[in-house]
Amino acid sequence: MAYTYEALVRIAVFDIFELAFTTYMERVGFDHMSVGRLGSHSAHEFSSGSDLVSLTTSAESQSRVNIVVHSNTVPVEPLVLDALTEGVADFLQSFCEQLTDRSSEDTLQQLIIGLRDSFDRVVRADT
C-alpha cells in the first residue's frame, strides 16, 4: 500500500520542515541515502531495512513549495506529525536553555515535554 502526505507551504516554512524532518528521520534510525536537486525540485530518500521514505519538493510559485512525503511501506502521516512536534520542541529548547527567569523556563519546559509526548514515534531508534 502506498502512503502519501502532501502540503503546499511557504518557502520559509518548508526550510524549517526540511530540517525538522531530516533530523527526525535520522534520529529514529533511518539512513539519509540521498539528496538531489534539479532546478526548483529537490528530493531526500531515507531507508531503514526494507523501508524507504522520500521527501520531494517542487516550487509552485515564488513563495510556495509543494511538499510530498511518500512511502510504499511506512504510514507517513504519523512520521510527519511526530517530526513537526519534535522539530518545534527542538526549536523551543534552544531558547529555553538561555532563559534566566525560572518560572518562564519551567513553563516552556512543560510545553516542550507536551510536544514531545504528543505523538508516539512510529519507528523507534535502536539506541
C-alpha positions in Angstrom: 0.0 0.0 0.0 1.3 3.5 -0.8 1.2 6.2 1.8 1.5 9.9 0.8 1.3 13.2 2.6 1.2 16.4 0.6 1.1 20.1 1.6 1.6 23.4 -0.1 3.6 25.8 2.2 5.5 29.0 2.2 9.3 28.6 1.4 10.3 29.7 5.0 8.0 27.0 6.4 9.5 24.4 4.1 13.0 25.3 5.2 12.1 24.7 8.8 10.2 21.5 8.0 13.0 20.1 5.9 15.5 20.5 8.8 13.0 19.0 11.3 12.1 16.1 9.0 15.6 15.1 8.1 16.8 15.4 11.7 13.8 13.3 12.9 14.3 10.6 10.4 18.0 10.2 11.3 17.0 10.3 15.0 14.6 7.3 14.6 17.2 5.2 12.7 16.7 6.0 9.1 19.8 6.4 6.9 19.7 9.6 4.8 20.5 8.0 1.5 20.4 10.8 -1.0 19.7 14.5 -1.6 19.0 15.6 -5.1 18.2 19.0 -6.6 17.2 19.8 -10.1 16.1 23.3 -10.7 13.2 24.0 -8.4 12.8 20.4 -7.4 14.6 18.6 -4.5 14.4 15.1 -3.1 15.6 13.2 0.0 15.5 9.5 0.5 15.6 7.7 3.8 16.0 4.0 4.3 15.8 1.6 7.2 15.9 -2.1 6.4 13.4 -2.6 3.6 11.6 0.6 4.4 12.1 3.6 2.1 10.6 7.1 2.7 11.0 10.0 0.3 10.6 13.8 0.8 10.3 15.6 -2.5 9.5 19.2 -3.2 8.7 21.4 -6.1 8.2 25.2 -6.3 4.6 26.2 -7.1 5.3 29.9 -7.1 8.0 32.3 -6.0 6.8 32.0 -2.4 5.2 28.5 -2.2 6.6 25.0 -2.2 4.7 21.7 -2.6 6.0 19.0 -0.2 5.3 15.3 -0.7 6.3 12.6 1.8 5.9 9.1 0.3 6.5 5.5 1.2 5.2 2.2 0.0 5.7 0.5 3.4 5.6 3.1 6.2 2.5 5.3 7.0 3.9 8.7 6.5 1.4 11.0 8.2 2.4 9.8 11.7 6.0 10.5 10.7 5.2 14.0 9.6 3.2 14.7 12.8 6.0 13.5 15.1 8.7 15.3 13.0 6.7 18.5 13.3 6.2 18.3 17.1 9.8 17.1 17.7 11.1 19.9 15.5 9.1 22.6 17.3 10.3 21.1 20.7 13.9 21.3 19.4 13.4 24.9 18.3 11.9 25.9 21.7 14.6 24.0 23.6 17.3 26.2 22.1 15.7 29.3 23.5 14.6 27.7 26.8 18.2 27.0 27.8 19.0 30.7 27.7 16.2 31.9 30.0 17.1 33.4 33.3 13.5 33.6 34.7 12.9 30.1 36.3 9.1 30.4 36.1 9.3 31.0 32.3 11.8 28.3 31.8 9.6 25.8 33.7 6.6 26.8 31.6 8.5 26.4 28.4 9.9 23.0 29.5 6.4 21.8 30.2 5.4 22.9 26.7 8.4 21.1 25.2 7.5 17.9 27.2 3.9 18.1 25.9 5.1 18.4 22.3 7.5 15.5 22.6 4.7 13.3 24.1 2.0 14.4 21.6 2.6 11.6 19.1 4.3 8.3 19.6 7.2 7.7 17.3 6.2 5.4 14.5 9.7 4.0 14.2 12.0 3.8 17.2 15.7 4.2 17.1 17.7 1.1 18.2 19.8 3.2 20.5 
